[in-house]
Amino acid sequence: MAFQRYSPWTAIDLNETNLLGSLVGSGSIWIDITGCAHLYDGEHSLVKDLYNYCLKIGYQARIGLADTPGAAWAVARFNNVQSTIIPPQSQKEALAHYPIVALRLDPITTEKLHNLGLNQIGDIYNMPRAPLTSRFGLVLLQRLDQILGLENEPISPCRPKHQHIARISFPEPIGNKQDIKFALDKLLMELCKVLEKNNLGARLLKLSIFRVDNTHINIKAGTSQPSRDPEHLAFLFQEKLDTVDAGFGIEVLILKAIEISKSSINQFSIYRRTNQKSNTNIAKLIDRLSGRLGVQNVIRFYPVESHIPEQANKAVSAINNTKVSNSWTNTSKFLNNCHLKRPLELLSQPLPIDVIASIPDGPPIMFIWRRQKHKVINSEGPERIAPEWWRPRKFLSNSMPFVPKERDYYKLEDHEGNRYWVYCNGNYSKQKITKWYLHGFFS
């Protein structure tokens, strides 16, 4: 897409030649500039501009220009200069001393040609075609005819995907904040109508602001759910627009939906109207907080299929949660089948406590935490949780210093009515000293 500024007929070379296991070059882009060179005052000026543009976007390029794609491919790779232009109808003489690998042949064919002493393209110009075909097949002569222009080599251009873009140009440059916001509202209305028509919603928007001094600014805004609400999307851009420097004036605004997805129509049920509105408001709140605080600073927890308490959830960005939410259905079924009661507050790291308990495998009678004694009135347990043997060891509580072979969990209620979730590290039968830890609190 970036190189379509030079020609609408561009394509990626998907058949990059591999020579004896090493790739020649890091990638190819075909650009058919037929009828386009005059826009840059000739071929030399176009090639120079193309080379500078590649440097600007971070690529070290080798450029070849010729009548045929094969000839351009060869001179771009086998000349130690930044650009080479072969004059019209002269590729045969220009390529005669190029190595035979410049014909884009497979490694086996290239090795066979080398064994016969055919090392340059010019070595096969005057050879009988029938023996070459019988020994090497049709590919060798086909590549030769393509590079010389005797056989057509079509290039399939990259067809750009349908883009959802809204654009506005100003007859006079603007710089007032209110004018910019008014123009953005107009762009959002236009873009959201197109998204609604196609039953789509935006997940990531980019506003490009082009100034009169040939500089531009890009502002992005993301959403946690597909949205086509112009008012909500405008609010996500509001604070970022306040920091925009208009310079000597803004002449063009372009709004593009970078990421889109299917969006169902929000039809509220008369029985669940309150919950559905609440979910919509929560999504908008997440979007606004993410825009103000940063995408990585607003997170949500998703359940993970694991019986290990500290491994049973994962923190992900509240906006970039598409992949995680796609697996939510299977995970929720797993958790529903477990019927496990877990505390609402789970400590990130279990705290050691002193416990008086009956032996063997008896519940605690009393425990000391933060220098306070807690007399146990009611208890439930034990619930034994063993490490998941089918997972690699590195997934089993790497960051925690308390990694037992097994844990016996108890739910305890003290004399003040507070409820705790504690466990002992291991069991009485396998060790003489049992360590106890506090892992969570029930409401």
N, C-alpha and C positions, 0 to 999 in steps of 0.2 A: 504493500500500500504506500509506503514512504517514497518509492521510486516512480510512482505514477505521475509525479510532477514533471517527469521527462517524457513519458509516453503512457498512454492508456493500455498499451499492450505489453505487460510485464508478467513474468512467471518465475517460479522457483525451480531450479534444476534438481529434480528428484532422483536423477540417475547419475549422481556424482561418481566419478571413476575411482576405483580402489586399486592401487598398484602394489601388489605383493604385500597386502595387509596395511599399507600406509595410505592415508587419504591425501590426494593432491588438492591443496587448498582447503579452506574451511567452509566453503559453500559458494553456490553460484546463483546469480540473478540474471535472467535474460531480460533485456530491454530492447524492443524493436522500435528504433527511432526513425523509421521511414516516414518522411513527411513532417518530422518534428524538429529537425536540426536548425531550420531557419528561425525558430523561436528563440534560439540562443546565439544567433549570428554565426551559425556554422557548426560543423562537427567538432572542431578543435575547442571552441568555446564551450560547447556542451560537455565534452569530456572533462575539461578543466573544472567546470562547475560541479559535475558529478563527483569528481575526486575530492574536492573541497567539502562537499556535502557529506560524503562518507566519513571524512575526518571529523567533521562537526558532530556527527551522531555516534562517534566512538569506534569506527572501523578503519583498519588499514587495508585499502583496496588495491587491486590490480585490475586495470580496465583494458579491454581489447575491443576494437571496433573494426568490423569487416563486413563483407557482403553476405556471409553465411554464418549461422550460429556456431558451427564447428570451428571455423577459422578464428572467430572472435574468442572462443573458449581456449584455443591453443595459444594464441599470442598473449592472452591474459595470464597464462600460467608458466610459460616457458621463455618469457623475456624478463630480464632483471631490471625493468623500468616500471614506473608507476602507470604508464598508459602507452598503448601502441595502436596506431591506426594504419590499416592496410588499404592502399588506394583501390578504387573499384577495378574489378576484373584482373587483379594481379595477385590473388592469393596463391596460385600455383607456384609462381616463382618465389614468393615470400616464404612459403612453408616448406620448400624442398629440403632445407637443412634442419628442419625441426625433428626431434626424436619421434620414433614410431609410436610411442605411448601417447603422443598428442592427438592420435586418431580416436581416443576414448575407447580403447579395446580392453577386454578382460585380461587379467594377469597371465592366464595360460596361453592365450593367443600371442601376447606380447613376447613371452619367453620363447615360444616356438620360432617367431620371426627373428629374434636375436640369435638363436642357434643357427639359423640359415645365413646369418650375416646381413640381414635386412634391419638396419638400425635407424635409418632416417626415412621420412615420408617420401622423399624423392627417389629412393631405391626401388619403389614399386610402381613408379609412374609408367614405365615402358615395359613392365613384365606382362607376359600373356595372362589374360584374366581367367581362362579356363583352369590352368593348374592351381592358381591361387584359390579359386572357388572350391575345387575338389579337396584341397588340403586344409583350408581354413574356414570354409563355409561362406555364406553370403554376407556375414557381418563386416568382414574386412573391406570388401569392395563397396559395400553400402556406406560405411563411414568415410571412405575415400571420396566417393561421389558427392556425399553431403558436404564435406569440407571444401570441395572444389566448386560446388554450386551446380553439379550435374544432376543431382536428385534433391527434391524439395524436403526440407526438414521442418515440419510444422511445430509451432510452439503454442501450447494451450495457455492462455493468459489466466492469471488469478482473478476469479470472479469475486468481487467484494460482496460481503454479506450485506443484507439490507440494514442500513443504519438509521437509527431514530435520532434525527438531528433537527434542531430549530435554530434559525439564523436571523439576525437583524443587523442591518447596516444603517448608519446615521448620516443624513446629508451634511450635518455639521458635527464635529467632535463634541462629545459630552464629558463632563467631569464631576457633576453634582451627584452626591450619593443617592438622592431621591430619584434622579433620572435613571441611574443604574438599576435601582430596585424596581422601578416601574417597568423598565425594559425586561428585567428578569421575570417579573410576573407575567408579562405578555408571552415570553418564550415558554414558560412553564405551562401556561394555558394551552398553547399550541401543541407542545409535545405531549401533554397528558391526554389531549383529545385523540391523538394518533395511537397512544398506548391503549386507551380504552376501546378504540375501534378494533384493535387486534387482540383484545383480552389479555393485555400484558401489564406488568408493573415494573417500575424501575427499582433496582437494588443499588446501583452506583451511578451518579451523575457527575459530569465534568463540565464546568463553565469556563470557556476560553475567552479571555478579554484581550483584544488586540488594540494597541495604542498607535497613535499616529507616527511615533518614532520607530516603527517597525519592530517593536518588542511586544511580548504578550505574557499573560499570567494565566495559570490554570488553577482552578479551585474545584475541589471534589467534595461530594457529600454522599454518604451511604445510608442505607436503611436496613433494619433488621428483617422486614417483610416487604414483599413487592408492594409498591405504592404508586398511585397515580393521583394523589391528592395535591393539587397545586399549592394550596395554603400551607400544608405541612412541609412540603419540599422547599418552599420559599423560606420558611422559618429556619431550616437547616443551613441555608446560605447566609442568613442575616448577619451573624457576628463576623463571618469571614469577609463579607463585603465591606464592613466598616473599616477594615485594615487595608483595603485596596488603594494603591497609589495610582491615580489616573494619569499622572505625568502631564504631558501637554494636551491630553484629550484622548478619548476612546472613540474609535470609529466603527468597530465590529464586535458583536457578541455572538458566540456560538455555544449552544447548549446541546450536549450529547449524552444519551443514555448508554453508558459503557457496558453495564451488566443489567440484563432484563430477565424476567422469568414469567411464567404463566401466573395470572392473578384471577382468582375466582370472584364473582360478584358478591359483594357483602349484603346479603339478604338476611336480616335478623329474624330469628324465631320468636314468636310471641311468648314461648315458654322459657327461652334462655336469652332473652334480649339483654338483660343486665350483664351477664357473664361475657357475651360477645362484645358488647361495647367496652367492657373493662379490658378485654384482651387487646382491642384496638388501641385504647388509650395507653396501655402498657407499652405496646410497640412504638408509639409515637414518643413516649417518654424516653425509651431506650435510645431512639435516634437522636433526640435533642441532647441527652447527657453525653452520648458518644461524640457528637459534634463539638461539645464544649470542653469535655475533659480528655478526649482522645479515645480512639477505638479500642486500644488495648487496656484502657483503664476502667472500662465498663464490661464486666464479665458476668456470666451465669454458669451455673453448675448443671451438668448433664450426668445422668446415671451411667455406670459402666457395669458390665456383667462380671461381677466379682463378689465373693463372699467376704473378702478381706475388707474391713470397714473403711480404712483409709485409702483403699484402692477402688472403692465403689462409686466414685464420682470423678469428674474431670472439669476443670475450669477452662472455658473457651470464651472468646470475644462474643459479646451479646449480639453483635451485628453479623460477624463472619461465622455463622454457626450452621450453614446449610448442610455440610457433610455430616455434622454430628446429629442434626435434627432428622436427617434421613434414616438414621439407624435407631431412632428413638422408639419406634414401634416394637421392634424385636426386644430391645432392652426392657421396655415397660412390661412386656409379657413375661420376661424372665423374673422381674422383680415381683410381679403379681403372683407368680407361682411359688415364690419363696415364703411368703407369709411371715416375714421377719419384721419385728418391731425394733426400730432403731431410734436413738435419741435425737432430738431436734438439734442439739448443740454437740458437735463432735470436736474434741480437741485435736489440733494439728499434730501434737506430740503427746503421748500418754505421760502422765505425771506419776512418779512413784509414791506409794502410800504405805503406811505401816498397818497391818491387819492382824486381828486376832480371829482365828477361824478354827472350827472343829476339824479333826482329822479322822479318816481320809475323805477328801472331796466334799467337805462341808462348806456351807456358805459362811461368809464373814459374820462375826458377832458384833464386832466393833472395828472401826478403822480411824486412823489419825491422818488428817490432811490439813496443811497449813497450821500446824500446832494445835488444832482443835480436834476434840474427840467427838466422833459421831456414833451413837449407839444405834445399831440396826434393829428396826422393829419388824419389817417385812423384807423378804428376799425371794427371788425367783431365779432358778438356774440349777445346774450350769448349762450353758450353751457352748459346745466345743466347736472351735473354728481352727482348722488345720491349714497350713500353706497349700496353695494350689500347685500340686506336683506336676501338672501338665504344662505349666508356664516356665520359661527360663528363670533362673534364680535372680537375674537383675531386675525383674518386674516385682519382686516380692519385697516391698518396703525398703527400698535402697536407702532413702534419706532418713530412716528411723533407726535409732540405736537399739530398739526393743523388737527384735525379730525372733520370735519363739518358733519352736517346731510345732507347737500347738498352743491354743489359748482356751481357757475356760472362763466364759463371761457370766456375770451375775448382775441382776437388777436389784438394787438395794433402796430401801426407804428408811431414813433415819428418824430420830425421835421428834424432829421439827417438821417432818412431812416432806423434806427434800428427797428427790430420787436421783440416784447415781447409777452409772454403768461402769463396772470395774471388771478386771480380769486378772487371773493369775497366770504367770509365765510358765507354761508346762504343767505337769501334774505331780502329785505327791509320790507316786510309785516310781518315778524315774529320777528324782533328785531329792536331796536332803533339805535344801533351802529353797523355798518358794517365794518368788518376788511378785508383788501385787502392784497394779497400776490403775489409775483413774483415767477413763477414756472419754466419758461424755456425761451429759446431764439431760434428764427427761424434764418435760414441763410440769 
